[in-house]
Every structure is written in structure tokens, then in C-alpha cells.
Amino acid sequence: MDADLTSRSESRREDPGAPPAGKKAGRDPKSISISLFFAKPDKAALDALRTAGVDRAIFGLPSEGRDAILPKLDAFAQLIH
């Protein structure tokens, strides 16, 4: 499950101190989408990622049965709404 964080107010990509890898490759830094896998599923962590310019936070799930996974998905849904 992922959280769409595109409503961020600031972006590291707009920061002149950010690494210039995108510019070196000829890309507009604002056009680069940033995703983070295995993000920590809590509001403060997601807010920090949004502020840092992360567009999408992807949560990890263990390989468990339906009864263990569905409550985790419900909790994730509460974070992203």
C-alpha cells in the first residue's frame, strides 16, 4: 500500500543545495518523482517525508494471512486519508 504525498508544501528538489544528479542528466528537478519503499507507517514520519519532497511512501507488509494483514491495511488507510 502506498501513500500519495504529492500535496507537500516544499520540496528538496527546489532546494539549491540538493544533489544535482537530475540536472546533470538534463532533467528538470521538479519533474522527478521520488518514492520511498518501506516507509514508517506513522503520521509524523509521513509528514516529514512530505516536507522532504517525497511523492509516494510505500509501506511494507509481512507475508501473513488475511486475518493479520487486513487490520494493518485498515490502519494504513487511516494514515493516508
C-alpha positions in Angstrom: 0.0 0.0 0.0 1.3 3.5 -0.7 0.6 6.9 0.5 0.4 9.7 -2.1 2.3 12.6 -0.6 2.1 15.0 -3.6 0.4 17.7 -1.6 3.8 18.6 0.0 4.4 22.3 0.7 8.2 22.3 0.0 10.5 20.1 -2.0 14.2 19.2 -1.7 14.1 19.3 -5.5 13.6 23.0 -5.3 16.4 23.4 -2.8 19.6 24.7 -4.4 21.6 22.6 -2.0 20.0 19.4 -3.2 22.2 16.9 -5.1 22.4 18.0 -8.8 22.1 14.4 -10.3 18.8 15.3 -12.2 20.3 18.5 -13.6 23.4 16.6 -14.7 21.2 14.2 -16.6 19.4 17.1 -18.3 16.2 16.7 -16.3 14.1 19.4 -14.6 14.4 18.5 -10.9 10.8 19.4 -10.4 9.8 16.7 -12.9 11.5 13.9 -10.9 9.1 11.7 -8.8 10.5 10.4 -5.5 9.2 7.2 -3.9 10.3 5.6 -0.6 9.8 1.9 0.0 9.2 0.5 3.5 8.2 3.9 4.9 7.4 4.0 8.5 3.6 4.0 8.8 3.0 6.9 11.2 1.7 10.4 10.7 4.9 12.2 11.9 7.1 10.2 9.6 4.8 10.8 6.6 4.7 14.5 7.3 8.5 14.6 7.4 8.7 12.7 4.1 6.2 15.1 2.5 8.3 18.1 3.7 11.5 16.5 2.4 9.9 16.2 -1.1 8.9 12.5 -1.2 5.9 12.0 -3.6 5.0 8.4 -2.6 5.6 6.4 0.6 5.2 2.7 0.2 4.5 0.6 3.3 5.7 -3.0 3.7 3.6 -5.9 4.7 4.7 -9.2 6.1 3.7 -12.5 4.4 0.9 -13.4 6.7 -2.7 -14.5 6.3 -5.8 -12.4 5.7 -6.7 -12.0 9.4 -3.3 -10.5 10.2 -3.0 -8.3 7.1 -6.5 -6.7 6.9 -6.2 -4.8 10.2 -2.8 -3.4 9.1 -4.3 -2.2 5.8 -7.1 -0.6 7.7 -4.5 1.2 9.9 -2.6 2.4 6.8 -5.8 3.7 5.2 -6.4 5.8 8.3 -3.0 7.4 7.8 -3.5 8.4 4.2 -7.0 9.9 4.5 
